[in-house]
């Protein structure tokens, strides 16, 4: 799955048109991943994947990645199948290219937001700002592993990333989508994305509102929850080492 550009029109001055983002996802009785607080019904669709690829953990967490978590991000990208890897990078890339991409990340201008399920990174958004100081635009790309597609993961990751971008004064987020990537085009429209076709790709632009006190406070709260989640994710390894 890939994203790169879109446009959102706020419903009221100062409001975030994509709504609040909460850190946690839960599973309902039918095994669907749904958002604990805002749970879009059309997003919580069961993915038609084999049983052995489905994950039944009761709770998943969405949080920012730390620079020290470059390894889990690389492992996640390497787990993408051929089709999802092609969509994510809009082309065929080798394992070596993915490793080089992860090593060359500029963390001063890049924010990674990921879905962790049972401590494993299963979906991620890479948000790259155009400059370090007072950024005005950003590019976004998303990847979700096959067993977690069609369950609202992509929507939750994008919503969280757009909120982060808006809180930094970003006015536009850009993404690229292959013309046959229907899932990504539908997702981008949900956030007000405006598309322009360019050969076999769509250039998408999302206009963002100005940040509000609520959006800033919510991100701070989610960062705190994410820090706790990161500690809990690393706890089994610490206990094993001890």
Order of alpha helices (4+ residues) and beta strands (2+ residues): beta-beta-beta-beta-alpha-alpha-alpha-beta-beta-beta-alpha-beta-alpha-beta-beta-alpha
